[in-house]
Amino acid sequence: METPQQGAVKKKETRGRKPKPKDDKKDEQQQQSKTPKEHKKSHPPPSVDDKYTQWKSLVPVLYDWLANHNLVWPSLSCRWGPQLEQATYKNRQRLYLSEQTDGSVPNTLVIANCEVVKPRVAAAEHISQFNEETRSPFVKKYKTIIHPGEVNRIRELPTNSKIVATHTDGPDVLIWDVETQPNRHAVLGATNSRPDLILTGHQDNAEFALAMCPTEPYVLSGGKDKSVVLWSIQDHISSAATDPKSSESKQNSKSGEGNDKTADGPSIGPRGIFHGHEDTVEDVTFCPFSAQEFCSVGDDSCLILWDARVGSSPVVKVEKAHNADLHCVDWNPNDVNLILTGSADNSVRMFDRRNLTSNGVGSPIHKFEGHKAAVLCVQWSPDKSSVFGSSAEDGLLNIWDYDKVGKKTERAGKSQTSPALLFQHGGHRDKVVDFHWNAYDPWTIVSVSDDCDSTGGGGTLQIWRMSDLIYRPEEEVLAELEKFKAHVVECASKSEK
């Protein structure tokens, strides 16, 4: 039976941010109502609900496909898994998410099956007809793993995406083979699922910074101990795959509460521990073509590049990469020189690793400013080297195209919007905590918001693909529209006869 979500979910104080209690918001509203003179000077900005209503009315025009899935409990992470099946009109694919509960039921890692509708299949009138309070028919829960503690971050191994790493409110990284893990029923007092492997090495909690290598089975993590830790899980993946007792032993894990943070299972130590940050490490990422090169960002406003082959000290340390805490980083899989960072200063910055600093201070090649609150996640498109996404606490997920920087846009009026801002996904009404491009289906994105502030609990998962008329070459789009116009004229003339 589902637990009521209203007011039940504990807010997570992520990345040094302290959310205001709802009572404070009421106080703010009362304070605003006492100063009517200020409201006469300017119109109040549209509310979240007004913006959302406007966005929903445009869904049939802006999107090729969209699925909205209501979550009883918020998920702080969402990731695509392997593609399972291809059919005429849709593909079936694994999707990884989590349930961050208030302790009345255990925290869980959820493996779902998702029906991904192919481009130009969904009817425009259908994609906007969804109920915000219901689950999507395109997302079905396949398996539940009872997680020791909250799931803050999920990352899949690109070379074997049924292997998943998770971060919780503890120092260890947990490794799961989601296909061999038994399906569990999440009830209060249920025994924790047993991880396939526990990665030790942090001296303090490591809650968010987590990455898995695109080329080899390496794992990278950062934490409150200001360190970056590297592991190889090569031997353990192969032994788990060949050991018939491994799945049996998972059933016989030691008893404990569903939200107990102490995991039980085999463990390994790190290949290297890297020191150079002066505050919490918030995100890490590998170089797309090397298991030995990686970078990290932290609350010390630094971006650091590392190379495990030359030691445990920074290769390059970029001081003041932003003017505030850094929350996220991503390395371009199609252009190894480009690195993105997102920060509490509301901006995304792009760095060229060949020219990272000027007089010891970060020297980005471009600053992208289109968010009104802290940026929480950045990710390059797997398909086009100049395109990336950024999500933030303002509830927006922006899609940018660096190729458009410096180009004039012929828009009505004096727009303050950057020409690089290709698309703005406004389907979430609260902070967008994670999103992931689909490598099997370019331009398809899964995104998740933690809806504590807007609805009192739960979360919203959305799977969406913008209309290809937005990102295809202009001449191609105009030619298609001209052909469509000619078709409409021809049909009209036939009906008149």
ABEGO torsion letter per residue (X at the ends): XBBBABGABBBBBBGGBBBBBAAAAAAAAAAAAABAAAAAABBBBBBAAAAAAAAAAAAAAABABBBBBBBABBBABBBBBBBABBBAABBBBBBBBBBBBAGABBBBBBBBBBBBBBBGABBAAAAABBBAABBBAABBBABBBBBBEBBABBBBBAABAABBBBBBBBABBBBBBAAABBBBBBBBGBBBBBBABBBBGBABBBAABBBBBAABBBBBBBBAAGBBBBBBAAAAAAAAAABAAAAAAAAABBBBBAABABBBEBBBBBABBBBGBABBBABBBBBAABAABBBBBBAAGBBBBBBAAAEABBABBBBGABABBBABBBBBAABAABBBBBBAAGBBBBBBAABABBGGBBBBABBBBABABBBABBBBBAABAABBBBBBAAGBBBBBBAAABGBBBBBBEBBABBAABABBBAABABBBABBBBBAABBGBBBBBBBAAAAAGEEBBBBBBBBBAAAABBAAAAAAAAAAAAAAAAAAAAAAAX
